[in-house]
Amino acid sequence: MEADAVRDRTLFWCSASDMADPIRIGMIGCGGNARGHMNALRGLEAARIVAVCDLKEDLANQMAEGVVGEEGDGLRPDVYADPRRLLERDDLDAVWISVPVFCHGELELDVIDRGLPFLVEKPVARTMEIARQVESAVEAKGVMTCVGYQLRYMSGAQAAKAELDGKRVNLAAGQYWSGSGRGYKNAWPLQMDKSGGQLCEQATHTFDMMRYLIGEVATVSCRAASRVLHEIDCPDVTVTTLEFECGALGSMTTTWAFDPADWSEANVLHILYDDKLLQWRTDKATLRACCETKALEAAGCGIDEVFVEAIRTGDRSLVLSDYGDAVRTLAISLAANDSFADEGRVVDVSCY
Ligand SMILES: NC(=O)c1ccc[n+]([C@@H]2O[C@H](COP(=O)([O-])OP(=O)(O)OC[C@H]3O[C@@H](n4cnc5c(N)ncnc54)[C@H](O)[C@@H]3O)[C@@H](O)[C@H]2O)c1
């Protein structure tokens, strides 16, 4: 994307829009992550959460109370324990889906069947088969989608994107070092069959940022080990080498056994081009050249606000990662998982 286009787009996001009726949203999945979406949507005049659903009805009720708010100023959404009941409503404009990785598939197909735009959390599925099935249904029905790679919309990523426009990247080194392996206890993210492990559940953000800033990944080779957290069935350290289609090389290291205390230091990407080093973190981007370091500036925006605006205006170009795009990010994680299961075999990502 041209640097100017990035600037224009971010300005557009941040401009106040003429309001008609708010977009009426149903939320499916009311766990920890959904609360962030709820808080963002609550603050938008252009959106209204009219229905919430979780298989655990108490969580849906808690979410409904969150929508009402401590001041009691929000309208209480209707509560459901069955997503199909929620989808029977005829007043929905869009659906937000925030369920565990292994719960994707039927849910999206039901939403697509209703022809509703939807935002779905990353990674989009546990397997490529499910992801491709949903992708085909999205294409057939033509529904607007947005996947929760929200870091793309933030100022650090926008500044890095503008800086790298037209540049020839040589080398990228990403890391996702978090203490989530201890924090999640025995929850689904720590179960390989349910989450796909750290490369799929968490480091998908870093792989996605590599794709967004550098381009498609051609091959991966991954090694993994269990060094500290022997009680879980996922590796707690991984090293992946990547070859990008543009010819750049990359590395990615992950651990689930180290808590960086400052969350913004967990997910980091170093990119070398020309004689410069661009460092991206979730909260900022900096550039080092000739021993000088400068902060890169750009406007950013929240993913919920952007998708509401995209639905309201019908402008799909506002969405920076739609379903089909996110499937290509998923392929990298699953290819890396297959590689470490096969002792580091080089895997062609395009075959996924
Ligand atoms: N974009 C981000 O930065 C970010 C951050 C954290 C989590 N996530 C993603 O968000 C998703 C949810 O994560 P979480 O931490 O909230 O998980 P969670 O386990 O806390 O909550 C998920 C909820 O979904 C409910 N659920 C499952 N299947 C359902 C169905 N068919 N209908 C209705 N409810 C259903 C569960 O009962 C559960 O309460 C995951 O994909 C995760 O990777 C994204």
The ligand as a Tripos MOL2 file, in Angstrom:
@<TRIPOS>MOLECULE
LIG
   44    48     1     0     0
SMALL
NO_CHARGES

@<TRIPOS>ATOM
      1 N1         -7.0880  -10.5250   19.1040 N.am      1 LIG1
      2 C1         -6.4880  -10.7030   20.2590 C.2       1 LIG1
      3 O1         -5.5420   -9.9920   20.5900 O.2       1 LIG1
      4 C2         -6.9410  -11.7880   21.1780 C.ar      1 LIG1
      5 C3         -6.6020  -11.7650   22.5220 C.ar      1 LIG1
      6 C4         -7.0510  -12.8050   23.3360 C.ar      1 LIG1
      7 C5         -7.7940  -13.8430   22.7960 C.ar      1 LIG1
      8 N2         -8.0920  -13.8360   21.4680 N.ar      1 LIG1
      9 C6         -8.8680  -14.9090   20.8550 C.3       1 LIG1
     10 O2        -10.2170  -14.8000   21.2650 O.3       1 LIG1
     11 C7        -10.8150  -16.0970   21.2690 C.3       1 LIG1
     12 C8        -11.4740  -16.3190   22.6110 C.3       1 LIG1
     13 O3        -10.4920  -16.2550   23.6190 O.3       1 LIG1
     14 P1        -10.8880  -16.1040   25.1600 P.3       1 LIG1
     15 O4         -9.6210  -15.9000   25.8950 O.co2     1 LIG1
     16 O5        -11.9650  -15.1030   25.3090 O.co2     1 LIG1
     17 O6        -11.4710  -17.5610   25.4730 O.3       1 LIG1
     18 P2        -12.4280  -17.9590   26.6680 P.3       1 LIG1
     19 O7        -12.2830  -19.4330   26.8260 O.co2     1 LIG1
     20 O8        -12.1800  -17.0670   27.8470 O.co2     1 LIG1
     21 O9        -13.8950  -17.5870   26.1320 O.3       1 LIG1
     22 C9        -14.4740  -18.2130   25.0390 C.3       1 LIG1
     23 C10       -15.9560  -18.3870   25.3260 C.3       1 LIG1
     24 O10       -16.6020  -18.8840   24.1480 O.3       1 LIG1
     25 C11       -17.6780  -19.6950   24.5900 C.3       1 LIG1
     26 N3        -18.1170  -20.5420   23.4690 N.ar      1 LIG1
     27 C12       -17.4850  -21.5760   22.8740 C.ar      1 LIG1
     28 N4        -18.2080  -22.0700   21.8660 N.ar      1 LIG1
     29 C13       -19.3390  -21.3350   21.8070 C.ar      1 LIG1
     30 C14       -20.4810  -21.3630   20.9740 C.ar      1 LIG1
     31 N5        -20.6060  -22.2410   19.9670 N.pl3     1 LIG1
     32 N6        -21.4700  -20.4810   21.1980 N.ar      1 LIG1
     33 C15       -21.3650  -19.5780   22.2060 C.ar      1 LIG1
     34 N7        -20.2850  -19.5010   23.0290 N.ar      1 LIG1
     35 C16       -19.2900  -20.3680   22.8300 C.ar      1 LIG1
     36 C17       -17.1130  -20.4450   25.7700 C.3       1 LIG1
     37 O11       -18.1290  -20.9520   26.6020 O.3       1 LIG1
     38 C18       -16.2550  -19.3800   26.4410 C.3       1 LIG1
     39 O12       -16.9290  -18.7270   27.4900 O.3       1 LIG1
     40 C19        -9.6800  -17.0860   20.9520 C.3       1 LIG1
     41 O13        -9.6880  -17.3800   19.5920 O.3       1 LIG1
     42 C20        -8.4220  -16.3050   21.2600 C.3       1 LIG1
     43 O14        -7.3280  -16.7140   20.4870 O.3       1 LIG1
     44 C21        -7.6940  -12.8140   20.6690 C.ar      1 LIG1
@<TRIPOS>BOND
     1     1     2 1
     2     2     3 2
     3     2     4 1
     4     4     5 ar
     5     4    44 ar
     6     5     6 ar
     7     6     7 ar
     8     7     8 ar
     9     8     9 1
    10     8    44 ar
    11     9    10 1
    12     9    42 1
    13    10    11 1
    14    11    12 1
    15    11    40 1
    16    12    13 1
    17    13    14 1
    18    14    15 2
    19    14    16 1
    20    14    17 1
    21    17    18 1
    22    18    19 2
    23    18    20 1
    24    18    21 1
    25    21    22 1
    26    22    23 1
    27    23    24 1
    28    23    38 1
    29    24    25 1
    30    25    26 1
    31    25    36 1
    32    26    27 ar
    33    26    35 ar
    34    27    28 ar
    35    28    29 ar
    36    29    30 ar
    37    29    35 ar
    38    30    31 1
    39    30    32 ar
    40    32    33 ar
    41    33    34 ar
    42    34    35 ar
    43    36    37 1
    44    36    38 1
    45    38    39 1
    46    40    41 1
    47    40    42 1
    48    42    43 1
@<TRIPOS>SUBSTRUCTURE
     1 LIG1         1 GROUP 0 **** ****
